[in-house]
Amino acid sequence: MSQRLKAMRFCLLATDWALAWRKPTGQDHRMKLDIEFVRAQFPAFDAAPLKGQAFFENAGGSYTCRPVIDRLNRFYTERKVQPYAPYEASTLGGAEMDEARVRLSAILGVDTDELSFGPSTTQNTYVLSQAFAQWMKPGDAIIVTNQDHEANSGPWRRLADRGFEVREWKINPESGHLDPADLANLLDDKVRLVAFPHCSNVVGEINDVAAICAQVREAEAVACVDGVSYAPHGLPDVDKLGADIYLFSAYKTYGPHQGIMVIRRDIGMKLPNQGHHFNGGTLYQRFTPAGPDHAQVAASAGMADYIDALYDHHIGGDAAPAAKGAVVHDLMQAHEREVLQPLLDYASAKNSVRLIGPDKAASRAPTVALALQANAEEAAAQLAPHGIMAGGGDFYAGRALEAMGVDMDRGVLRLSFVHYTSKAEVDRLIDALDQVL
């Protein structure tokens, strides 16, 4: 298929979805997220098994928006053939896969071939670590943090077994904060990569990624950012952040179970190819050694549909994809911070609870970990009869919790939400906590 025909198909597909998801209201929602409109885009809120339940384990995986579900269903029923062949079903299937990459990369502010899909962020990171192991030389070093989820720590730490130096950028044991001044003391001409999170999945504090990336760039190293815990609260402009690599999970950003990775061309073409030898010249195929999940890649375009729908409903008019993404990012975070602060105030005032991370909503994501005087998994089970869906444990962030002195036999109760969480649900959560804790 010609590039021109592909572009026409992208435009037609995007137009179809924009028309399907635009709902005229006659109201001005420019200043505040329309929570009723938002929740109408998620079938889970109307599903009988979930009725009466308030979902507070979004950091483990969000509900899926309707455009993604519809695209996935359409692909499995109408396009489930080998893509990119010359017959119609195959051509349409391939076009939808390409559309997902084109539209999501535009929202993220990067070139289309700088975005790739994989089975999970953990898998993507393991593939990357193998590439770096082949590229680096004896005596080279990497820096990891103890604030990370294990997915952005373990694969890099294992390179110590192959003779590379692994340095740890440690958090403050009281606050969980990552101090850039401590990073400066670790950087030297041996460091090839710094892996750190946009925000931790237990500490919640939003790190100053742009400033850290500039610091890493000054040291002539590569900045690898784990965005899994940040991206659900608004996709970032990766180009403005200055990250060389940015990873996040589609299934936590209202999409299918895929890992999404941005790797900028400069470093992506320097690293050894990890895919089939004949794909070595194509950037987005160099770090995907397995064949893509065609249906889930195609369905990921529904994430862009959803962002467009939110923009059209609240703002309307023409704008570049990255500009739309920025508006939706800010709408999401403004709502989240408004409903988050009462929970932080409640936890901060309760003597039997230790709030992990900042107590101000403006500096953190709404992923709230509480260290209790009881077992956290048992506390989560006690919340369930109150219609609160939450979890307890270490959430693959044991290094951070141990560094902060959390009793690992108890773990933490994690209460995580996103922009579709309502104030009423947070009020209900606080009432339930009062009865359980």
N, C-alpha and C positions, 0 to 999 in steps of 0.2 A: 504494500500500500504506500502511496506517495505521502510525503510529509504534509503536503497541502490537504490531501483527503483526510489524513489523521486529524489535522487541526480543525477541519470542518466538523468532523464527528465530535471532537471535544466540545466545540461551541454548541452544537445541537444538544449533546447530553447535558451540559451545564445549564442551558436555557430551559430544558425540560424540567430539571430538578428545581431551578429557581422559581418557575411558575407553579410547580406542584406545592412548594413549601412556603410561598408568600401568602400571608393571611392579612388582608387589609383590616385595620382596626379603627382608623379615624382618631386615634389617640396619639399623644406625643410621649414616647417612651425614651427620649434621647438621654435623659439624666439618670434613669434607673432601670435595672433589669426587670423585664416583665416575667415574673416567675411563673405565672399561669401559662403564658405562651411557651416558655421553656419546657415545663413539665408535660405539656401536650405533645411534645416531640419525642417523648420516651414511652413506648408501649408498656414498659415495666410498671408504670404508675397505675395502669388500668388492669393489670394482670391479677386475677383472683388470688393466686397464692401469695402475692405481695401486698394485697390490700391491708391497710391498717398497720403496715410495718414502716419503720423509719430506718433508712439505710445509712449506717455510719462506718462502713468498711470500704469506702470508695478507693482508698489508697491501695487496696488489693485488687481492684478492678471495678470500673464504673459500669453503670447501666449503658446499654447500647442505643444510640439514637435511631429513629425510624428510617432515615435515608440509608443508613448502613444495612439495616435488616432487609429493607426492600431490594437494595442492590445485590445483597448476598443471595436472596431468594431468586431474583431474576437470573443471576449468573448460573446458579445450580439448575434452574429449570430451562433456560434458553441458550446458555453459552458454554455448557460443560463439555467442551471439546478442547483439543489441543489448540492454543491460540496462535495467531499470526499466519494461519494458512489462508489460501485465496478464496475459500467459501465463506458465506455471510456470517454464520454463527461464530466461526473462528475469528474472522476479521473484527466483528463487534466485541468479542471477548478480549482480544488483544488491545483494541482501542480503549476499552475501559481500564485495563491494567495500566496502560500508558497515561490515561487521564488522571489516575490517582497520583502518579509520580509528578506529573506536570502541575497539578493544582496544589498539592501539598507543598512542593518545593517552592512555589511562588509565594505561598502564605508565609513560609519560613525564611524567605528572602535569599534563597540560594539557587544555583543553577539546577536544572532538571536532573542531570546525570549525577549530581552530588548527593542525591537521596536514594537510599536503597532499603529494601524490605528483607526481613529475616524472621525465623520462627519465634524469636524472643530477643529482648535486649541482652539477656545473659549470653545467649548463643552468639549474638553479634559481637559482644565484647570478647568472648573466647577466640573468635576468628581473628579479631583485631590483634589480640595479644600474641597470637601465633605469627602474624605478619611482622609485628614489631620485633619479636624474638629473632626472626630471620634477618631483619634490617639492621638491628643494633650490633655494636661491636663489643668485644671484651672490655670491661672497665666502665661501660656505660651504666647509667643509673636511671631509675624512674621514681616518681614520688606518688604515693597514695595517701589517703586519709583514713582515720578511724571513725569518720562521721558517715561514711558511705554504707549503702546497702551492699551486701556481699557481691552482687553482680558486677559492681564497678570497683571491686577491691580484690577479690579472690583471684580472678584470672591474671591480674597484673602481679600480685604477690607470688604466684607460682613461678614467675620468671626467675625468682631467686634460685630455683632448682637448676636453672640453666646457666648460672654463673653471673647473672646481672645483679647489681646492687639495688635493693628496694629500701627507700627511705619513707618514713611515716610522718605525715603532717598531722599533729595531734590536736584534738579539740581541748578546749578549756573544760576540766572535769566538773565544774559547777554549772556552767551555762550551756555547754555543748558548742560554743562558738568556735569557728575556724578563724584564727587571726592571720591576716596576710603578712604581718611582720614575722611570724613564725615560718611562713613559707619562704620569705626572703633569705632566712638563715640556712635553708636547705638547698637553695638553687645555686648551681655552679656550672662550669662548662662540661661536666660529665652527664648532666641530666638531659634526657631525650624526651621525656613525657611526664606530664602532671595530670593525674586522674582525680577529679573531685566532683562533688554533686552540686547541682543548682540549688537544691535543698534536700535535707535529709528526710527519710521517711519515718523518723522518730523524733528528731530534734525540731524539724519544721522550719528553722530559720532560713530565710532566703539569702544565699551568699551573693556577694557583689561579683557576678560572673564577668562582667565587662572589665572591671578593674583587675581581677585575678588573671584573666586571659592576657591583658596587656602586660602584666608582670611576667607571665610565662613567656610571652613573645619576646620581651626584652632579653630574657635569658636564652633565646633561640631554641626553646623547647616547644613541644606540641601540647596543646590544651585539650584534654578529653573530658567532656562534661556529661555527667549522668543527669538527664532531665526528666527521668521517670516520675519523680514526685512533684515536679513543677509544672510540666506540660498540661496536666488536666485542668489547671487553673488559668489557662490561656497559652496558646502556642507562641513562643518567642520569635523575634526576628534574629535568627542565628548570625546573620551577617553583621548586625549591629553589636551583638555580644562579642564577636571576635573569636568564637570557639573554632578550633580546627576540626573537632569531632563533637557531635551532639547526638545523644541517644535518648529515645523515649519509647513508650509502649502504647500501641494503638488501642489495646483493650482497656487501658486506663484513661484514654482520651475519647471515649464514647464510640470506639470502633471495634473491629474484629481482633482476634488474637494474633497480632503481628508485632514484631519489633521494628522500629523505624530508626534509621541511622543516617545522619548527615556527615559526610566526610568531604572536606574541601579538596579541590582538585590538586593543589600543590602537594599535600602530603599523601593523598590517595594514589597518585600516580608514581610516587617514590617508593611506596611500600610494595613488597613482593605480592604478586597476584595469588589469591587464595582460591580462585574459582577454576573452572575448566581452562585449559591453556588457550583455547580459541576465543575465550571471552576476555583475555587479558587487556585488550585495547579499549574496553568499555568500562568506564569508572564504576557504574552502579552494579556491575556484575563481578567486579574483582574481589569482593568480600562476601559473596553469597555462594559458597561452594555447593549447596544443595539447590535443586530446582525450586522456584517460587511456588507458593500456594496461590494458584491463579485466582480462585474465587475470593479469597480474603484480601489479596492485593487489590483486585478490582473494587471490592466493597469499601476499601479505605477511602475511595473518592467520596463516599457518603459523609465522611468527616468534614470535607470541604463544603459539601452541600449544606451541612448543618451550620457551619460558620457563616456561609452566605445567607442562610435563612435568618439567623439572628441579626446580622447586619441589616438586611432588607427590612425586617420588622421594626427595628429600633431607629434606624437612620435613613435607609433608602438612598437611591441615587448611585451613580457610577463611582467606583474607586478601585485602585489597584489591589490585588489580593493581599499583599502585605499590609496595606492600609486598613483593609477590612479586618484582617486578623488582629491588628493592634487595637482597633475599636472594640472588638469582641473580647479580647484579652482584658481590657480595662473594665468593661461592663461586668465580666465574670468576677474579677477580683474585688471590685467595689461592693458587689452584693455579698461575696464571701466574707469580707472583712466586717461588714455590718452585722451579720448574724454570728460571726465567730467571737467577737469581743465579749459578749455576755458569758459564753462558756469559759473563756480564759479568766474572766473576773471571778466566776464561781470556783474554778479549780484553784486559783491563787489564794482565795480566802478560806479554803477548807484545810484544816490542820492535818487531816488524815491522808492528804493527797500531796504528792510532789509533781508539779507541772514540769515536764521536760521541755526546755527551750524557752523562747521569749514569751512574755505575757502581754505583748501588744500585737494586735492583729495586723497592723501595718507592716510589720517586719517578718511575717512568717506565713506559711501556707496553712490552711485549715486541716492539718494532720496533727492531732493532739494526742500525745502519749502521756499517760498518767501512771506514776509509780505508786502503788497502793500498799497498805499494810496487810493485804491478803493476796491470794493467788489471782492474777489478772484473768486467766482463762475461766476460773470459777465465777468471777465478777461478771464477765461477758455472758456466761450462761444464765446468771441471775437477771440480767437485763432483758434477755430474750422474751420472757413472759410479759414484759411491759411493751413489747412491740419494737424493741431496739435491737437492730442488727449491728453487732460490733465484734471485735476480736481481742484476744489476749495472747501474749507470747513475746518473742524477741523480734519477729518480723524481718529476719535475715539481717538484722542490724546489731548483732550481739556485741561487736567490737565497740560501738558507740555506747551502748547501755552499760557494758562492763566498765568502760573508761569513766562513766559518770557515777559509778558506784551503785548501780541498780542491782537488787537481789535477783539473780538470774533464775532462781527457782520460782520466783513469783512473776517475773516478767513485767510487762506494762500493759495496761488497758489502752487500746488505741481507738480513738474516735475521729474518723476522717470523713470529710464531706466536700462537696463541690458546689458549683453555682446553682444546681437544681435543688439543693437542700433549702427548705423553707425555714423562716423564723419559727413557725409553729412547731416544726420538728425539733429544732434546737431547744425550745422551751420544754418540749416533752422529754427530751433527753435529760435535761437538768433535773426535772421532776423525778425521773426514774433513778438517776444517780443518787438523789437525796434519800430514796427509799432503800437503795442497795448498799451504798457505801457507809 
